[in-house]
Amino acid sequence: MLEILSLIRQDGDPNWCRSVPNWDRGPWLETLLGYRRARGNARPRIISSHLPVQMFPRAFFGSKAKV
């Protein structure tokens, strides 16, 4: 899924996918390092997570985020 989203974000250009590691393109929200990387990434951000939906903040569901 990360590869597909990365290609969509770059209009199909695979250079970004080849040159930027997975953990920088779609950092894990569950880790402090991943959270910091995600906040520093340009919008629209790609964020990876295995958190159950119940652990997301309520504000998330009123946002324009895609899940």
PLY file of the C-alpha trace (Angstrom):
ply
format ascii 1.0
element vertex 67
property float x
property float y
property float z
element edge 66
property int vertex1
property int vertex2
end_header
0.00 0.00 0.00
2.86 2.37 0.82
4.33 1.92 -2.66
0.99 2.64 -4.32
0.36 5.74 -2.22
3.90 6.96 -2.82
3.43 6.65 -6.58
0.07 8.44 -6.43
1.62 11.25 -4.37
4.38 11.69 -6.98
2.06 11.44 -10.02
3.46 8.03 -10.97
7.13 9.03 -10.88
9.03 6.13 -9.25
12.21 8.14 -8.50
10.97 9.20 -5.05
10.08 5.59 -4.18
13.52 4.43 -5.24
15.48 7.16 -3.46
13.60 7.61 -0.15
13.38 4.67 2.32
9.98 3.36 3.44
10.40 4.65 6.98
10.85 8.21 5.68
7.98 8.07 3.17
5.44 6.50 5.53
6.75 6.58 9.11
5.08 4.52 11.84
2.82 6.62 14.04
3.29 4.28 17.01
6.92 5.24 17.57
8.26 8.55 18.80
10.76 8.71 15.95
8.03 7.88 13.42
5.74 10.53 14.89
8.47 13.16 14.63
9.27 12.17 11.06
5.60 12.26 10.09
5.19 15.77 11.50
8.20 16.92 9.51
7.07 15.44 6.19
5.51 17.66 3.55
1.76 17.51 3.09
-0.07 15.45 2.07
1.59 13.07 4.51
1.64 9.29 4.32
1.58 7.73 7.78
1.72 4.01 8.58
0.01 2.51 11.61
-1.27 -0.71 13.11
-3.18 1.07 15.85
-6.79 -0.05 16.31
-9.31 2.53 15.18
-10.46 3.01 18.80
-7.08 4.53 19.69
-7.26 7.36 17.15
-8.36 10.74 18.54
-11.96 11.79 17.86
-10.75 14.83 15.92
-9.24 12.45 13.38
-12.67 11.30 12.23
-13.82 14.87 11.58
-10.71 15.67 9.52
-10.11 15.28 5.80
-7.64 12.43 6.36
-7.98 9.37 4.15
-7.81 5.96 5.77
0 1
1 2
2 3
3 4
4 5
5 6
6 7
7 8
8 9
9 10
10 11
11 12
12 13
13 14
14 15
15 16
16 17
17 18
18 19
19 20
20 21
21 22
22 23
23 24
24 25
25 26
26 27
27 28
28 29
29 30
30 31
31 32
32 33
33 34
34 35
35 36
36 37
37 38
38 39
39 40
40 41
41 42
42 43
43 44
44 45
45 46
46 47
47 48
48 49
49 50
50 51
51 52
52 53
53 54
54 55
55 56
56 57
57 58
58 59
59 60
60 61
61 62
62 63
63 64
64 65
65 66
